[in-house]
Amino acid sequence: MFAALRAAIGAAGGALDFAAFMQFALYAPGLGYYSAGAHKIGPGGDFTTAPEISPLFGRCIARQCREVLAVTGGNILEFGAGTGALAATILETLAALDALPERYEILEVSADLRARQQQRLGALAPALAARVGWIERLPETPLSGVLLANEVLDALPCERFVVRAGSARRLGVALAGAQGAASDAASGAAVGALREVELGDAPALPADLDVAALPEGYRGEYRPLLAPWIAALGATLGHGAALLCDYGLPRAALYHPDRRDGTLRCHFRHRVHDDPLVHVGLQDITAWVDFTAVAEAAVDAGLEVAGFTTQAALLLALGIERDVATTTPESARLARAAEARRLLMPAEMGETFKAIALTRGLEQPLSGFALQDLRRQL
Ligand SMILES: C[S@@+](CC[C@H](N)C(=O)[O-])C[C@H]1O[C@@H](n2cnc3c(N)ncnc32)[C@H](O)[C@@H]1O
């Protein structure tokens, strides 16, 4: 990993901007965190996600899918399906409701996770497994139905900036001098071999971000790749809804002067820290999502922002409490209740995680967003 990273830094003239470094650390073929064999998601991995915590999440999302599919027909396309847990629950729930889509397509950039998905979803009942397929790139003909992405936006590479004398300086990654050749054989990662550098004025910041209002030394992140990603998604969605769930905030809250260290976090064996320059290729790197940027890109792509709410409000509106209450036997119900608390409680995932619905040609409101409408904050 480190030799390839050193070569990439050299080829870039001595420093990579942070987004290029993150792209490398997460997605370099055969080496990056998502490309290589690290266990990643769930117990025994580095982090967990809502579909891994409980099938309650997928059951709720399945009911939202059913409502949309009843109008649009067509298929479900999931981006970045992780271990396949969400897909499995959605297919089983829709089968029980006699509302299966023709196809459940998955677009996954990680060969390793794709193999795990194939194993997991291949073990479903044959009538369900037969509907699942993997695609390499977005279809050229717009589709009808539902697009899903849980915790995918936060995995798109971000740039980092630091405020110096009222202007934003772009941060990058370089080799740490003579130590640059050293690598820590025990962890497999280069430790102390990389350093952060400032690369000049940060380009392409959100246009309405008032950098002058931020304190000296403030650090933040932004994603130049987000708008093109949403534009591509918009071009794919002919009729239906895209449901994107992730941790994040509207822009004004995300870049609040009090949040002076930004939101970039690394996940390594269920420990969270803020140093992306260690364990390169062995740890996840993420940053919170600017949901105002998502909404702006969606509008530019001709989509309607049909809803924005917290994960708790989404799941409550989609009947999570009924799911728990009707679980039998009692021991299973208690376990589900504990899972629901993790998904719903503000101190856990309930408030930090948000859901945004982007639609095209869909008249009726979406049930998942009926309880709470936070769109005015975007
Ligand atoms: C944090 S994991 C979330 C996995 C899963 N959705 C879940 O909730 O458990 C991020 C996922 O997004 C995938 N991914 C990252 N960038 C992607 C992209 N541009 N297109 C599709 N998948 C992507 C990763 O390989 C991984 O499967």
The ligand as an ORCA input file, in Angstrom:
! r2SCAN-3c Opt
* xyz 0 1
  C     -20.275      2.738      4.682
  S     -20.566      1.468      3.527
  C     -22.327      1.259      3.672
  C     -22.786     -0.097      3.243
  C     -24.291     -0.392      3.317
  N     -25.066      0.503      2.482
  C     -24.798     -0.389      4.726
  O     -25.586      0.483      5.053
  O     -24.398     -1.271      5.500
  C     -20.368      2.318      1.993
  C     -20.695      1.481      0.769
  O     -20.725      2.293     -0.396
  C     -19.929      1.708     -1.409
  N     -19.559      2.808     -2.321
  C     -18.705      3.813     -2.110
  N     -18.689      4.660     -3.159
  C     -19.595      4.190     -4.049
  C     -20.052      4.635     -5.327
  N     -19.552      5.720     -5.908
  N     -21.008      3.898     -5.939
  C     -21.519      2.794     -5.361
  N     -21.107      2.328     -4.168
  C     -20.161      3.015     -3.520
  C     -18.852      1.000     -0.626
  O     -18.147      0.049     -1.344
  C     -19.711      0.381      0.495
  O     -20.430     -0.744      0.049
*
